[in-house]
């Protein structure tokens, strides 16, 4: 059996990680997989893992930040994009299609209909959640409002984000050795990681500066690449360790005492598998509010940027119970990819 995964984004961030983890789970079940990306996507994550891809068109409406205008512009490009997806499905000889998030989910669904192939959608934005369930069976991720409905329609079900098998295997000693390279790292202090994903948003800079200005009790570590260069100029490099875009994040999740993250995305689950309490900062990314604390109840303290210091104190005060809940959810998250792959294949029988 063969599947084509139609993936939104540039092939290097969270969307690509979700697709790659889903792909690997299907491969473990004996499914041969191919990938389709927008023709402009560099596809770095897939390239690093030895995968090539079909170059098609995947219009973007802006995801959670979509406006009526951006959604309309994306919709006008959907028809030719769907036919290019159909061509890739036919060329790959795929038996079914998996559309991954946003434009990838929508284009994958439409292309599969044109190719007369069954499809599944992995959805997490307002637009894909409206379109895809009308076309095929859909798996909802925690970011979408429908995830919180008491009862879902028969063609939808909830899923945690699919994770890689080794995501919980971080080694704190590796992170420790890396942090020792920074002159302002103090091994006797507790460490707090600040991350808004691969990109650093201004709210995350504001948050780490607030903590740095209020206490010198912790090692404060910021990771990622700034959306704007001037964000780094705002950091007090004497008080903050700026690690940049790193390939030892899983080890840092394991080493840090608390992880301060934005309230979205796969990073939350990756941190949960390491059993550490999380503080989520709301409305940092494009003003979005996701209420991840309501999904992973008891493992997350939700906070506005201005209250970050108070929320960190709350997390330390409830450390043991939060750690216990983090490990519980982390175990469920580690199973999500295999569970989802099994359900897809069962529905195809």
C-alpha positions in Angstrom: 0.0 0.0 0.0 1.2 3.5 -0.8 0.3 7.0 0.5 1.0 10.5 -0.6 1.3 13.1 2.1 0.4 16.6 0.9 2.1 19.0 3.4 1.6 22.7 4.0 4.4 25.1 4.8 8.0 25.2 3.9 9.0 21.8 4.9 11.2 22.8 7.9 8.9 23.7 10.9 6.2 22.2 12.9 4.0 21.3 10.0 6.8 19.3 8.4 7.5 17.6 11.7 3.9 16.5 12.0 4.0 15.2 8.5 7.3 13.4 9.0 6.2 11.7 12.2 2.9 10.6 10.5 4.9 9.3 7.6 7.2 7.3 9.8 4.3 5.8 11.7 2.7 4.7 8.4 6.0 3.2 7.2 6.2 1.1 10.3 2.8 -0.4 9.3 4.3 -1.3 5.9 2.9 1.7 3.9 5.2 3.2 1.3 5.1 7.0 1.5 5.8 9.9 -0.8 5.6 13.6 -0.1 4.2 16.6 -1.9 5.2 20.2 -1.0 4.6 23.6 -2.5 7.1 24.2 -5.3 8.7 27.1 -3.3 9.3 25.0 -0.2 13.0 24.3 0.6 11.9 21.1 2.4 15.0 21.1 4.7 13.5 18.7 7.3 12.6 16.1 4.6 15.9 16.5 2.8 17.8 15.9 6.1 15.8 12.7 6.6 16.5 11.4 3.1 13.2 12.2 1.4 12.5 13.9 -1.9 9.1 15.3 -2.9 6.7 16.2 -5.6 6.6 19.9 -6.3 3.0 21.1 -6.5 1.0 24.2 -5.6 -0.3 24.6 -2.0 -1.9 28.1 -1.6 -1.6 29.6 1.9 -4.4 31.5 3.6 -2.5 32.4 6.7 -3.5 29.5 9.0 -4.7 30.7 12.4 -3.9 34.3 11.3 -6.0 34.1 8.1 -8.2 37.0 7.2 -11.2 37.1 4.8 -9.0 38.6 2.1 -6.2 36.1 2.5 -8.7 33.2 2.6 -10.3 34.5 -0.6 -6.9 34.8 -2.4 -6.0 31.3 -1.3 -9.4 30.0 -2.5 -8.9 31.4 -6.0 -5.7 29.3 -6.4 -7.3 26.1 -5.2 -8.7 24.8 -8.5 -5.4 24.7 -10.4 -3.7 23.5 -7.2 -6.1 20.6 -6.8 -5.4 19.5 -10.4 -1.6 19.6 -9.7 -2.2 17.5 -6.6 -4.3 15.0 -8.7 -1.4 14.7 -11.1 1.0 14.0 -8.2 -1.3 11.4 -6.7 -1.6 9.6 -10.1 2.1 9.8 -10.7 3.0 8.4 -7.3 0.6 5.5 -7.7 -0.8 6.2 -4.2 -3.7 4.2 -2.8 -4.7 7.0 -0.4 -3.8 10.6 0.5 -3.0 12.3 3.8 -3.4 16.1 3.7 -1.4 17.7 6.5 -2.7 21.0 8.0 -4.0 24.2 6.4 -3.6 24.4 2.7 -1.9 21.0 2.5 -5.0 19.4 4.1 -7.4 21.2 1.7 -5.4 20.6 -1.5 -4.8 17.0 -0.5 -8.6 16.5 0.0 -9.5 18.1 -3.3 -6.8 16.3 -5.2 -7.9 13.0 -3.8 -11.5 13.6 -4.8 -10.3 14.4 -8.4 -8.1 11.3 -8.4 -10.9 9.2 -6.9 -8.7 8.1 -4.0 -9.6 7.9 -0.3 -8.1 10.6 1.9 -7.5 11.7 5.5 -7.0 15.2 6.7 -4.9 16.4 9.7 -6.5 19.7 10.6 -5.7 22.5 13.1 -6.9 25.8 11.6 -10.4 27.4 11.2 -10.3 27.1 7.4 -9.2 23.5 7.1 -11.7 22.4 9.8 -14.5 23.9 7.7 -13.5 22.4 4.4 -11.9 19.0 5.0 -14.6 17.2 7.0 -17.0 17.8 4.2 -14.7 15.8 1.9 -13.1 13.1 4.0 -12.4 11.7 7.4 -10.4 14.2 9.6 -8.2 14.1 12.6 -8.4 17.2 14.8 -5.4 18.5 16.6 -5.6 20.4 19.9 -5.2 23.9 18.4 -8.7 23.8 16.8 -11.8 24.9 18.6 -13.7 21.8 17.5 -11.3 19.7 19.6 -13.1 21.0 22.7 -16.6 20.0 21.5 -18.4 17.6 23.8 -19.3 15.5 20.8 -17.9 15.4 17.3 -19.5 14.4 14.0 -18.9 10.8 12.9 -16.3 11.9 10.3 -14.0 13.5 12.8 -12.0 12.5 15.8 -9.4 14.0 18.2 -5.7 13.2 18.1 -2.7 14.5 19.9 0.1 15.6 17.6 2.1 12.7 16.2 5.6 12.6 17.7 8.8 10.8 16.7 9.6 7.6 18.6 12.7 9.1 20.2 11.3 12.5 21.2 11.3 11.6 24.9 14.9 10.4 24.9 16.6 13.7 25.5 19.8 13.5 27.5 20.1 16.4 30.0 23.8 15.9 30.3 24.3 16.8 26.6 22.4 20.1 27.2 24.5 20.8 30.3 27.7 20.5 28.3 26.3 22.8 25.7 25.2 25.4 28.3 28.6 25.3 30.0 30.0 27.0 26.8 28.2 30.2 27.8 30.0 32.3 30.4 26.9 33.4 32.1 25.6 29.9 32.8 25.6 28.9 36.5 25.3 25.2 37.1 24.1 25.8 40.7 21.0 27.6 39.4 17.7 26.2 38.1 17.2 26.6 34.3 14.2 28.0 32.5 13.9 27.5 28.7 12.0 30.1 26.6 10.9 29.1 23.2 8.2 30.2 20.7 9.3 27.5 18.2 11.8 27.9 15.4 11.0 31.7 15.3 11.3 34.1 18.2 8.3 36.4 18.6 8.5 39.7 20.4 6.3 38.5 23.2 8.8 35.9 24.1 11.6 38.5 24.2 9.4 40.7 26.4 8.7 37.7 28.7 12.4 36.7 29.2 13.4 40.3 29.8 10.7 40.7 32.5 12.1 37.7 34.4 15.7 38.8 33.9 14.9 42.2 35.3 13.1 40.8 38.3 15.5 38.0 39.5 18.9 36.5 38.9 17.8 33.2 40.5 17.7 31.2 37.2 19.6 30.5 34.1 17.3 32.0 31.4 17.8 30.3 28.0 16.2 31.6 24.7 16.2 29.5 21.6 15.1 30.2 18.0 15.7 32.7 15.2 14.2 36.2 15.6 11.4 37.2 13.3 13.0 40.7 13.3 16.7 41.3 13.9 16.1 44.1 16.3 14.6 41.6 18.8 18.0 40.4 19.7 19.2 43.9 20.4 16.5 44.1 23.1 18.0 41.2 25.1 20.3 41.7 28.0 23.1 39.3 27.0 24.6 39.4 30.5 21.4 38.0 32.0 20.0 35.9 29.1 21.7 33.0 27.3 20.7 33.2 23.7 21.4 29.8 22.1 19.9 30.5 18.7 18.5 27.8 16.4 19.8 24.5 18.0 19.8 20.8 17.2 19.9 19.8 20.9 16.4 21.1 21.8 15.2 17.7 23.0 18.1 17.5 25.4 17.4 21.0 26.6 13.7 20.1 27.2 15.0 17.3 29.4 17.5 19.5 31.3 15.4 22.6 31.9 13.4 22.8 35.1 10.5 24.6 33.5 9.7 25.3 29.8 8.1 28.6 28.9 6.4 28.1 25.5 3.7 29.7 23.3 0.3 28.1 23.7 0.4 26.2 20.4 2.1 23.6 18.4 4.0 20.3 18.7 6.7 21.8 21.0 4.3 21.5 24.0 3.9 17.8 23.5 7.7 17.3 23.0 8.2 19.1 26.3 5.5 17.0 28.1 7.3 13.8 27.1 10.3 15.0 29.1 8.1 15.3 32.2 8.7 19.0 32.9 6.1 21.6 33.9 5.2 24.1 31.2 4.2 27.8 31.3 2.3 28.8 28.1 2.3 32.4 27.1 -1.0 33.4 25.4 -1.4 35.7 22.4 2.3 35.8 21.6 1.8 34.4 18.1 -0.4 36.7 16.0 -2.6 37.4 19.0 -3.9 33.8 19.0 -5.4 32.2 22.1 -5.4 28.3 22.1 -6.1 27.3 25.7 -3.5 24.5 25.7 -3.8 24.5 29.5 -7.4 23.3 29.1 -6.2 20.3 27.0 -3.3 19.2 29.1 -5.0 19.9 32.4 -2.7 20.1 35.4 0.5 20.1 33.4 0.5 23.7 32.2 0.2 27.1 33.8 -1.4 29.6 31.4 -0.1 33.1 31.5 -0.1 36.5 29.8 3.3 37.9 29.1 3.1 40.5 31.9 2.4 37.8 34.4 5.2 35.4 33.4 7.2 35.7 36.6 4.1 35.0 38.8 3.3 32.0 36.6 6.8 30.6 36.9 6.5 30.9 40.6 3.2 29.0 40.5 4.7 26.2 38.4 7.6 25.8 40.9 5.1 25.8 43.8 3.1 22.9 42.2 6.1 21.2 40.6 5.5 17.6 41.7 1.9 17.4 40.6 2.6 19.2 37.3 5.5 16.9 36.6 3.3 13.8 37.3 0.6 15.2 34.9 3.2 16.0 32.3 4.5 12.5 32.3 0.9 11.1 32.0 0.1 13.3 28.9 3.6 12.7 27.5 3.0 9.0 27.4 -0.3 9.5 25.6 1.3 11.8 23.1 4.1 9.3 22.3 1.4 6.8 21.3 -0.5 9.3 19.1 1.3 8.6 15.8 0.9 4.9 15.9 -2.7 5.1 17.0 -3.6 7.5 14.2 -1.8 5.3 11.6 -3.7 2.2 12.8 -7.0 4.0 12.5 -6.3 5.2 9.0 -5.4 1.7 7.8 -8.4 0.2 9.6 -10.8 2.6 7.8 -9.2 1.6 4.5 -10.0 -2.1 4.9 
